[in-house]
Amino acid sequence: MDIGFVGLGAMGEAMARRLQQAGHDLTVWNRTRSKADALERVGAFVAETPADLARRCDIVFSMLFDDATTQEASFGAHGIAEGLREGGLHICCSTLSLEQARRLRDGHGERGQAYVTANVLGRPPAAQDGSLYVIAAGEAVQIERAMPLFERLGQRVFIAGSDPVQANLVKLSLNFMIYSTIEQMAEVFTLNEKLGTDPAMMFEIMTNSFYTAPVHRNYGKLMVEQDYDHPGAPVTLGLKDVAMFLAAGSEQKVPLPFASVMRDRLLASVAAGDSGRDFVVLQERVRQEAGLKPR
C-alpha cells in the first residue's frame, strides 16, 4: 500500500518507520526537510509539498503540533486536500481542538475525500516498538480500511465512535488525566520529601502496590530522576491540550474546575522558563512552593 506521512516529529517519525518496516511504500513530508533525511536513506520518498505527497498515496497520515499547522498542511496552498484523490483517506493523529477536528471532517467531506481521527496514547519509545494505544473514530468502512495500519502502530485499537470528533475529545480527556496524575504525584513526592522520605522510595512503594499503571510508572520515574530535558512532550504541548480541554468543557457547558488548576500550573512552568522542557517539570513548581530547592 502507498502510505504518506506528514509531520516527522519524535512521534511522527517513529510511527512512519513502523509503517515502512511493515513493507508499505512510504512517502514523507516535513516542514524542516532535514528531519526527512533519515527516512529517505532507508527508502522513503520525500515529497516537496503535502499535496505532492497525497497524489502518490492511497492513505495519508498526519501528526502535527497544533490546529494551525494541521489546517495549513491539510487545506492551505499545496495542502493534503489539494492532492488527495476522491475517496482517498486522510488519517489525522494530531491532538486538536474540537473546532479543528470538525474543519477536517467537513472539509474533506465536501471534497469527496474520507477522513478518520486516530489519536494515540504513548511516548516516542512506544511509537518505536508499536505499543501505542490507538483511539479511532470515523465511518466504519474507513476504520476497517485502516485497521491493519492501526494494528501495526498500536497494541490495541479503541473505536470511539462514528464521528471523528469523538476521538479528539477522548484524547484531550485522557491527556488531562495524565497531567492531573503528574500533579498528584508531584504533591505526594514533595510532601514526603519534606519529612525526609526519598522520592525514589515513595515511587517504589507506589508502583509496587496499588499504583501500577503506565502513567504512574513512566512519568513517576521521570519525576523521581528529574529527567526534564529529554522531552517526549514539552510544557507548551501540555498547556495547549489543557486549554483545548477547557474549551470543550465550555462548549458542552461542563464545568472543569481542576482543569483550570492544571492550566495555571503549566502557565507557571512557562513563566519560569521551562516551556521547552518535558511537562513533568511542573513538579518543580510544587517543590518551589514548598520551599524546596532543585535537587
C-alpha positions as CSV (number, residue, x, y, z in Angstrom):
1,M,0.0,0.0,0.0
2,D,1.2,3.5,-0.7
3,I,1.3,5.4,2.6
4,G,2.0,9.1,3.2
5,F,3.1,10.6,6.4
6,V,3.0,14.4,7.1
7,G,4.9,15.6,10.2
8,L,8.1,13.9,11.4
9,G,8.5,15.0,15.0
10,A,9.5,12.4,17.6
11,M,6.2,10.6,17.4
12,G,5.6,11.0,13.6
13,E,9.0,9.7,12.6
14,A,8.7,6.7,14.8
15,M,5.2,5.9,13.5
16,A,6.2,6.4,9.9
17,R,9.1,4.0,10.4
18,R,6.7,1.4,11.8
19,L,4.6,1.6,8.7
20,Q,7.6,1.4,6.4
21,Q,9.0,-1.6,8.2
22,A,5.7,-3.4,7.6
23,G,6.5,-3.3,3.9
24,H,4.4,-0.3,2.8
25,D,5.8,2.2,0.2
26,L,6.3,5.4,2.2
27,T,6.2,9.0,1.1
28,V,7.0,11.7,3.7
29,W,6.9,15.4,4.1
30,N,8.1,17.7,6.9
31,R,8.4,21.5,7.1
32,T,12.1,21.0,8.1
33,R,13.4,18.9,5.3
34,S,16.4,17.6,7.3
35,K,14.0,15.6,9.5
36,A,13.0,13.5,6.5
37,D,16.6,12.6,5.5
38,A,16.9,9.6,7.8
39,L,13.8,8.1,6.3
40,E,14.9,8.9,2.8
41,R,18.2,6.9,3.4
42,V,16.1,3.8,4.1
43,G,13.9,4.1,1.1
44,A,11.2,6.6,1.7
45,F,10.4,9.2,-1.0
46,V,10.4,12.8,0.2
47,A,7.7,14.9,-1.3
48,E,8.1,18.7,-1.9
49,T,4.6,19.5,-0.6
50,P,1.8,17.8,1.3
51,A,-0.2,17.9,-2.0
52,D,2.6,16.1,-3.9
53,L,2.7,13.5,-1.1
54,A,-1.1,13.0,-1.3
55,R,-1.0,12.5,-5.1
56,R,1.2,9.5,-4.6
57,C,-0.7,7.8,-1.8
58,D,-3.9,5.9,-1.0
59,I,-3.8,6.8,2.7
60,V,-2.2,9.9,4.2
61,F,-1.4,10.2,7.9
62,S,-0.6,13.5,9.6
63,M,0.9,14.1,13.0
64,L,1.4,17.9,13.5
65,F,1.8,20.1,16.6
66,D,-1.5,22.1,16.7
67,D,-4.6,23.4,14.9
68,A,-2.8,26.0,12.8
69,T,-0.1,23.7,11.4
70,T,-2.7,21.0,10.7
71,Q,-5.0,23.4,9.0
72,E,-2.2,24.7,6.8
73,A,-0.9,21.3,5.8
74,S,-4.4,20.0,5.1
75,F,-6.2,22.8,3.4
76,G,-3.6,25.5,2.7
77,A,-1.8,26.1,-0.6
78,H,-0.4,22.8,-1.7
79,G,-2.1,21.0,1.2
80,I,-3.2,17.4,1.5
81,A,-6.7,18.1,0.3
82,E,-5.4,19.5,-3.0
83,G,-3.6,16.3,-3.9
84,L,-5.8,13.6,-2.3
85,R,-7.9,11.8,-4.9
86,E,-11.6,11.3,-4.4
87,G,-12.1,8.5,-1.9
88,G,-8.6,9.0,-0.6
89,L,-8.2,8.8,3.1
90,H,-6.6,11.3,5.5
91,I,-6.0,9.9,9.0
92,C,-5.1,12.7,11.5
93,C,-3.3,11.6,14.6
94,S,-2.7,15.2,16.0
95,T,-4.2,16.3,19.3
96,L,-6.6,19.1,18.1
97,S,-9.4,21.2,19.3
98,L,-13.0,20.1,18.6
99,E,-13.4,23.0,16.2
100,Q,-10.4,22.0,14.2
101,A,-11.5,18.4,14.1
102,R,-14.8,19.5,12.6
103,R,-13.0,21.6,10.0
104,L,-11.0,18.5,8.9
105,R,-14.1,16.2,8.9
106,D,-16.3,18.7,6.9
107,G,-13.5,20.0,4.6
108,H,-12.6,16.5,3.4
109,G,-16.3,15.5,3.1
110,E,-17.0,18.5,0.9
111,R,-14.3,17.3,-1.5
112,G,-15.4,13.6,-1.6
113,Q,-12.4,12.6,0.5
114,A,-12.5,10.3,3.5
115,Y,-11.4,11.3,7.0
116,V,-10.7,9.5,10.2
117,T,-9.2,10.6,13.5
118,A,-6.7,8.2,15.0
119,N,-5.2,9.7,18.2
120,V,-2.6,7.8,20.0
121,L,-1.6,7.3,23.7
122,G,2.1,6.8,24.4
123,R,5.5,8.4,24.2
124,P,8.1,8.0,21.4
125,P,9.5,4.7,22.7
126,A,6.0,3.2,22.5
127,A,5.7,4.5,18.9
128,Q,9.0,2.9,18.0
129,D,8.0,-0.6,19.2
130,G,4.4,-0.4,18.2
131,S,2.9,-0.4,21.7
132,L,0.8,2.7,21.4
133,Y,-2.9,2.7,22.1
134,V,-4.9,3.9,19.1
135,I,-8.2,5.8,19.6
136,A,-10.0,5.9,16.3
137,A,-13.3,7.4,15.2
138,G,-15.0,7.8,11.8
139,E,-17.0,5.9,9.3
140,A,-16.9,2.1,10.0
141,V,-15.8,1.3,6.4
142,Q,-12.8,3.7,6.6
143,I,-11.8,2.4,10.0
144,E,-11.9,-1.2,8.6
145,R,-9.8,0.0,5.7
146,A,-7.1,1.5,8.0
147,M,-7.3,-1.2,10.7
148,P,-4.2,-3.2,9.6
149,L,-2.2,0.1,9.8
150,F,-3.6,0.9,13.3
151,E,-2.7,-2.6,14.4
152,R,0.9,-2.1,13.2
153,L,1.1,1.1,15.2
154,G,-0.5,0.1,18.5
155,Q,-1.0,-2.8,20.8
156,R,-4.8,-2.1,21.0
157,V,-7.2,-0.1,18.9
158,F,-10.3,1.5,20.5
159,I,-13.2,2.7,18.4
160,A,-14.6,5.9,20.0
161,G,-17.5,6.4,17.6
162,S,-18.6,7.2,14.1
163,D,-17.8,10.9,14.3
164,P,-14.1,11.7,14.1
165,V,-14.5,14.5,16.6
166,Q,-15.3,11.9,19.3
167,A,-11.8,10.5,19.3
168,N,-10.3,14.0,19.6
169,L,-12.3,14.6,22.8
170,V,-11.3,11.2,24.2
171,K,-7.7,12.1,23.6
172,L,-8.0,15.5,25.2
173,S,-9.7,13.9,28.2
174,L,-7.1,11.3,28.7
175,N,-4.3,13.8,28.3
176,F,-5.9,15.9,31.0
177,M,-5.9,12.8,33.3
178,I,-2.1,12.4,32.6
179,Y,-1.4,15.9,33.7
180,S,-3.7,15.5,36.7
181,T,-1.8,12.4,37.7
182,I,1.5,14.2,37.4
183,E,0.2,16.9,39.7
184,Q,-0.9,14.3,42.2
185,M,2.5,12.6,42.2
186,A,4.3,15.9,42.4
187,E,2.3,16.9,45.6
188,V,2.8,13.4,47.1
189,F,6.6,13.3,46.4
190,T,7.1,16.8,47.7
191,L,5.2,16.3,50.9
192,N,7.0,13.1,51.7
193,E,10.3,14.6,50.7
194,K,9.9,17.4,53.3
195,L,9.5,14.7,56.0
196,G,12.7,13.1,54.8
197,T,11.4,10.3,52.6
198,D,13.3,9.9,49.4
199,P,11.0,10.3,46.4
200,A,12.6,7.2,44.9
201,M,11.3,5.2,47.9
202,M,7.9,6.7,47.6
203,F,7.9,5.8,43.9
204,E,8.9,2.2,44.7
205,I,6.1,1.8,47.2
206,M,3.5,3.4,44.9
207,T,4.4,1.3,41.8
208,N,4.7,-2.0,43.6
209,S,1.3,-1.7,45.4
210,F,-1.9,-0.1,44.1
211,Y,-0.4,2.4,41.6
212,T,0.9,0.2,38.8
213,A,-0.5,1.9,35.7
214,P,2.0,3.1,33.0
215,V,1.2,6.7,33.8
216,H,2.5,6.2,37.3
217,R,5.5,4.0,36.3
218,N,6.6,6.0,33.3
219,Y,6.0,9.6,34.4
220,G,6.8,8.9,38.0
221,K,10.2,7.6,37.0
222,L,10.9,10.7,35.0
223,M,9.9,12.8,38.0
224,V,12.0,10.9,40.5
225,E,15.0,11.1,38.2
226,Q,14.2,14.8,37.4
227,D,14.6,13.9,33.7
228,Y,13.2,17.1,32.4
229,D,15.4,17.8,29.4
230,H,14.7,14.9,27.0
231,P,11.1,15.9,26.3
232,G,8.7,13.4,24.9
233,A,6.2,16.2,25.2
234,P,7.1,19.8,26.2
235,V,5.2,22.0,28.7
236,T,3.8,24.1,25.7
237,L,2.1,21.0,24.4
238,G,0.5,20.3,27.8
239,L,-0.7,23.9,28.0
240,K,-2.2,23.6,24.5
241,D,-4.0,20.4,25.4
242,V,-5.5,21.7,28.7
243,A,-6.6,24.9,27.0
244,M,-8.5,22.8,24.4
245,F,-10.0,20.6,27.1
246,L,-11.3,23.7,28.9
247,A,-12.7,25.0,25.6
248,A,-14.5,21.7,25.1
249,G,-16.0,22.0,28.6
250,S,-17.2,25.5,27.8
251,E,-18.7,24.3,24.5
252,Q,-20.6,21.5,26.2
253,K,-21.4,23.5,29.3
254,V,-19.5,21.2,31.6
255,P,-17.6,22.9,34.5
256,L,-14.0,21.7,34.7
257,P,-12.5,23.3,37.8
258,F,-9.4,21.2,38.2
259,A,-8.5,21.7,34.5
260,S,-8.1,25.4,35.4
261,V,-5.7,24.4,38.2
262,M,-3.6,22.4,35.6
263,R,-3.7,25.3,33.1
264,D,-2.3,27.6,35.8
265,R,0.4,25.1,36.8
266,L,1.6,24.7,33.2
267,L,1.4,28.5,32.7
268,A,3.7,28.9,35.8
269,S,6.2,26.5,34.2
270,V,6.2,28.6,31.1
271,A,6.7,31.7,33.2
272,A,9.6,30.0,35.0
273,G,11.4,29.4,31.6
274,D,10.6,25.7,31.3
275,S,8.4,25.9,28.2
276,G,10.7,23.6,26.2
277,R,11.2,21.0,28.9
278,D,9.2,17.8,29.5
279,F,5.9,18.6,31.1
280,V,6.8,16.5,34.2
281,V,8.9,19.6,35.1
282,L,5.7,21.0,36.7
283,Q,6.9,19.0,39.7
284,E,9.4,21.8,40.3
285,R,6.6,24.4,40.7
286,V,5.2,22.2,43.5
287,R,8.6,21.9,45.1
288,Q,9.3,25.6,44.8
289,E,6.0,26.5,46.5
290,A,7.0,24.1,49.3
291,G,10.3,25.9,49.8
292,L,12.5,23.1,48.3
293,K,15.4,23.8,46.1
294,P,16.1,21.8,42.9
295,R,18.0,18.7,43.7
